[in-house]
Amino acid sequence: MAVLDEDPASPQAQALKARWTELINQNVTGNPDIQAGALAAWNDRAHWPAALRERVREFRIEEVVNFLARTLAASWKAYVASSGWARLSERQRNPTEPWNEWYLRARAALEEDPPGEKAQALVLRMTEL
C-alpha cells in the first residue's frame, strides 16, 4: 500500500480520506447506535475470530485506519491559518489516539453524570490537544 508512505496532506491521501468518509457516512452516520456499535466492534477486534484477525493483519487494516486518522488531522490544516497551524504542537497536528476512541470515551462519559470525574477528565484531555 504505497499510499501509506504518502504525506497525509497529499492529494492522493486526501482523496482516499474523502472516499473513506463517503463510504463510512453511507453505512453508519445518522444512527448513533449503529455508529457506536461499529466503533465498539472495531475496538473489540482482539476478540475477533482468528481468521478475521489474520485478514486485518494481512490487509494492514490497523495501519490504514491510523493513516486515515492522520489524513483527517491534515485536512484540519485547511481550516487553520498558516501561522496558527505552525503554532500547534506535533501532537495536535498528528494525533495518535484514533477518533473512535475519543467518541466511545465521550459517549460513555456523557451517559454518566456530565459534571462527573470522567467527563471532566475527558474535557481536560481534549483541551490539551
N, C-alpha and C positions, 0 to 999 in steps of 0.2 A: 504494500500500500504506500505508494510514493507520496501521496498527499499528506501522510503523517509527518513527513520531513519538511513540509511547506511551512512558511510563516503563517500563523493563524489569521493574519490580516490580509493575506494574499487573495487575489480574485478567485483562484481555484478553491481555496479553503472557505471563503465566504459563500461561494456558490454551493459547496457541499452543505454548509450550515443552513442555507436557505432551503435546500431540498429536504434536509432532515427535519427542519422546523415545519415545513409544509406537511410532511408525512406524519409527524407526531401530532400536529394540530388536527388532522383528519381523524385520527384514531382516539385521542384521549382528551383533548381540550374541550371544555364546555361541560364536562361532567366531573366534578371534583372527586367523586367516589372511584370512577374509572382511573383517573389520574393518580390518585393516592394508591390504588391497588396495583397499578403498573409500577409505580416507584417502589412500593413495598416488595413486590415480587423481584424487582431488579436488586434491591438491597439484600434480599434473602438468597441470592444466587449461590452462596456457599452450600446451600441445602438442596440445590437442584440435582436431578439425576446425573450420574457421572457422564453419560453420553452427551447431555446438553452442556455441561460444564466444559467438556472437551471441545465442542463446537465453538463455544465462546472463546476458548484459548486458541483454537485453530484459526478462527477468523479475526483474532485480535480485537474483539469487541470492546473490552475494557479500555484498550489504548485508543480506540476510535471515540468512545464516549468521552474520555478525558480530553482528546484533541478537540472534539466539538465544544466542550465546555470552554476551552481556550479560544475557539473562534467566536463564541458568544461574547467573551470578555473583550476580544479585539474589536468587535463591532461597536462596543460602547465608545470606543475612541472617536467615532464619528460624531458623537453627541457631547463630547467634552472639548473645550477649546484646547488648542495645542499646548499652550502654557500650562493649563490645568492638568492635562494628561501627563505632561512631563513631571509634574509635582507628585503624582500618585506613586506610591511605593510599588516595587516589583510585585509584591504580594497582591496588591489591589489590581494591577494590570493583568496578572496571570494567576487567578485563584486556583488553589489546589484542592479545595473541597468541592465536590460536584454539587450542582444546583439542586439535584434531587434530595441530597442530604439536608440541605437548608430547608427545602419545602417540608419534608417529613418532620424535622425538628420544630419548625414554626407551627405546623398544624397541631402537633402533639402539645406544644406549649399553650396554644390558643384554646385547646379543648379543656385545659386545666384553668385554674384561676388566672386570668390575664395579668394581674399585677403580681403573680406568684414569682417565686425564685427562678424557675426555669425560663419563664418568659423574659424576665429582667436580664438574665444572663445572656439570652439569645440576642436581645436588643443591644447589649453592650458589645457582644462579639461582632454584630453586624456593623456597628459604628466604628469598630477598629479597622474594618476592611475599607 
